[in-house]
Every structure is written in C-alpha cells, then in structure tokens.
Amino acid sequence: MPLQTTTPEPQAVSTAKEIVRFVELELPSGESLKTQLAITMEEQTQGLSGIQDKDFADNEAMLFIYLEDSPKRFWMPDTYFDLDIFFLDNEMVVIDVDRQVKHHPGRENLNSVARTRAIYCRHVLEIKSSSKLAQQLRPGMKLKWPANPPLWQIERDIRQSQ
C-alpha cells in the first residue's frame, strides 16, 4: 500500500505548480528508496505517526526537508514500527544515525516516547529499522538525489511559497 499523503496547503504551492512530494533516493549500492517528502510544518509534525507496519514497505522512507542547518531532535509518538533515523547535511551525506528508535503506539504516556539525540544537520531521513536498505547506510555515505527536480529547486519553491 502506498504512503499516505495529504493535499498540499496553500503555502506549499509555488506560483505555477505543486512542490514534488515523492522522490526516488538512490543509495550507494544503487538500490533506491521511494521517499515521501515532509515539507510543511503539518507534514513534519505528523511524520510517520499512525502508519501501520504493513502499510510502510522496507523500500520506503520519509525525508524531512528543512531550509537551514540546526539541531534536530525527533520523537516517536503514535508509531507502530522501530525506525533508523539518519541526519543528513545539505549535500545528502549521512552525518549521524540513531538506530532502532523504539516505536510507541498511541499517544498515552508521552513521557516514555523514544527520542533521538539532538544532531546539528539540514535534513532528516526515517527508514524502518528492519529494512535491509537502512542497515546499509552509515555516516559518510551520500544519498543520490534524482536529477529532476533538483533539491535546490524544491528548496527554492518552498522559500517562494512562504
């Protein structure tokens, strides 16, 4: 089953076209990840919350797109599978990883929800911990962004829409 998507909010639309919502990121091995982009604050807050294990394949990921480098810290409320969380620089190089971040179904006992360390980075990628693709990635590895549209264009469209 494909990832669930939301209709872009008005600020996520550029003058003539919608901002891209999915890309195929290529790993150093040549394998690819079908990657949903979390661009708006709403999408980033929602993340993978509420997605069941059976509805998120091992070759799927979510990429949180940010326009600036800053400390990023993630948590896992209402999640149904463990995640490997990759902290990326502006060139899509893995600079750090927090593996096996524990899932937390529902929104009860939020004090016990797993949280990552705060890592200074540009973007954040989430992949199922059980995925063989997640297990391949290590700090220093670079993910290949598709040629069309380039990441700089998406960032430009986001800036123009704000």
C-alpha positions as CSV (number, residue, x, y, z in Angstrom):
1,M,0.0,0.0,0.0
2,P,1.4,3.4,-0.9
3,L,2.4,6.0,1.7
4,Q,-0.5,8.2,2.8
5,T,-0.3,11.8,1.5
6,T,-2.0,15.0,2.3
7,T,-3.2,17.7,0.0
8,P,-0.6,20.5,0.0
9,E,-1.6,23.5,2.0
10,P,-1.6,26.8,0.1
11,Q,1.9,27.8,1.4
12,A,3.3,24.6,-0.1
13,V,2.3,25.5,-3.6
14,S,4.5,27.6,-5.9
15,T,3.1,30.0,-8.4
16,A,2.6,27.6,-11.3
17,K,3.0,24.1,-9.9
18,E,2.8,21.9,-6.8
19,I,6.1,21.1,-5.0
20,V,7.1,17.5,-5.6
21,R,6.0,15.1,-2.8
22,F,7.9,11.9,-3.7
23,V,11.4,11.2,-5.0
24,E,13.5,8.0,-5.5
25,L,16.6,8.4,-3.4
26,E,19.5,6.2,-4.6
27,L,21.7,4.5,-2.0
28,P,25.5,4.0,-2.7
29,S,24.6,0.3,-3.5
30,G,22.4,1.5,-6.4
31,E,19.2,0.5,-4.7
32,S,16.5,3.1,-4.3
33,L,14.1,4.3,-1.6
34,K,10.7,5.6,-2.5
35,T,10.8,8.7,-0.4
36,Q,7.9,10.8,0.8
37,L,8.9,14.5,1.4
38,A,7.7,16.1,4.6
39,I,7.8,19.8,3.8
40,T,5.1,21.7,5.6
41,M,5.1,22.1,9.4
42,E,1.9,19.9,9.4
43,E,3.6,17.1,7.4
44,Q,6.7,17.3,9.6
45,T,4.6,17.1,12.8
46,Q,2.6,14.2,11.5
47,G,5.7,12.3,10.2
48,L,5.0,8.6,10.3
49,S,2.6,8.7,13.2
50,G,-0.4,6.5,12.6
51,I,1.2,4.5,9.8
52,Q,0.9,0.7,10.4
53,D,3.8,-1.6,9.8
54,K,2.0,-3.3,7.0
55,D,1.5,0.0,5.2
56,F,5.1,1.1,5.1
57,A,7.4,-1.1,2.9
58,D,11.1,-1.7,3.6
59,N,11.9,0.3,0.5
60,E,10.0,3.4,1.6
61,A,11.3,6.3,3.6
62,M,10.3,9.8,4.8
63,L,12.6,12.8,4.3
64,F,12.1,15.9,6.4
65,I,13.2,18.9,4.2
66,Y,14.5,21.9,6.1
67,L,15.9,25.1,4.7
68,E,18.5,25.7,7.4
69,D,21.1,23.7,9.3
70,S,20.1,23.5,13.0
71,P,19.9,21.0,15.9
72,K,17.2,18.4,15.1
73,R,15.7,16.0,17.6
74,F,13.0,13.5,16.7
75,W,10.5,11.6,18.8
76,M,8.2,8.7,18.1
77,P,4.6,9.2,19.3
78,D,1.9,7.0,17.7
79,T,4.3,4.9,15.7
80,Y,4.0,1.2,15.0
81,F,7.5,0.1,14.0
82,D,11.0,1.0,15.0
83,L,13.0,3.5,12.9
84,D,16.5,4.2,11.9
85,I,16.8,8.0,11.8
86,F,19.5,9.5,9.6
87,F,20.7,13.0,10.0
88,L,21.9,14.5,6.7
89,D,23.8,17.6,5.6
90,N,22.8,19.8,2.7
91,E,24.6,17.5,0.2
92,M,22.6,14.5,1.4
93,V,25.6,12.9,3.2
94,V,24.7,10.9,6.3
95,I,26.4,12.7,9.2
96,D,24.9,10.7,12.0
97,V,22.4,7.9,12.7
98,D,20.2,6.9,15.6
99,R,19.3,3.2,15.1
100,Q,16.4,1.2,16.4
101,V,14.4,4.2,17.8
102,K,11.6,2.4,19.5
103,H,8.0,2.7,18.4
104,H,5.3,4.0,20.7
105,P,1.7,3.1,19.6
106,G,-0.8,5.7,20.6
107,R,-0.4,9.0,22.5
108,E,-0.6,7.7,26.1
109,N,2.3,8.1,28.4
110,L,4.1,10.6,26.2
111,N,6.9,10.9,28.8
112,S,8.0,7.4,27.7
113,V,8.2,8.1,24.0
114,A,11.6,7.4,22.5
115,R,13.6,10.5,21.4
116,T,16.8,10.9,19.4
117,R,19.8,12.9,20.4
118,A,19.8,16.5,19.1
119,I,22.0,16.5,16.0
120,Y,23.1,19.5,14.0
121,C,22.1,18.8,10.4
122,R,20.0,20.0,7.5
123,H,17.6,17.1,6.6
124,V,16.4,14.0,8.4
125,L,15.5,10.6,6.8
126,E,13.4,7.9,8.5
127,I,13.5,4.3,7.4
128,K,12.2,1.2,9.0
129,S,14.8,-0.4,11.3
130,S,14.1,-3.8,9.9
131,S,14.8,-2.6,6.3
132,K,18.0,-4.1,4.7
133,L,18.3,-0.7,3.0
134,A,18.5,1.1,6.3
135,Q,21.1,-1.3,7.6
136,Q,23.4,-0.5,4.6
137,L,23.6,3.3,5.4
138,R,26.5,4.6,7.5
139,P,27.8,8.0,8.4
140,G,29.8,9.4,5.5
141,M,27.7,7.8,2.8
142,K,26.0,10.0,0.3
143,L,22.4,9.5,-1.0
144,K,21.9,10.4,-4.6
145,W,19.1,12.9,-5.2
146,P,17.2,12.4,-8.6
147,A,18.2,14.8,-11.3
148,N,14.7,16.0,-11.7
149,P,13.7,18.1,-9.8
150,P,16.9,19.0,-8.1
151,L,16.8,19.6,-4.4
152,W,17.8,23.2,-4.8
153,Q,14.6,23.8,-6.9
154,I,12.4,22.2,-4.2
155,E,14.1,24.4,-1.6
156,R,13.6,27.5,-3.8
157,D,9.9,26.6,-4.3
158,I,9.4,26.2,-0.5
159,R,11.1,29.6,0.1
160,Q,8.9,31.3,-2.6
161,S,5.7,29.8,-1.0
162,Q,6.5,31.2,2.5
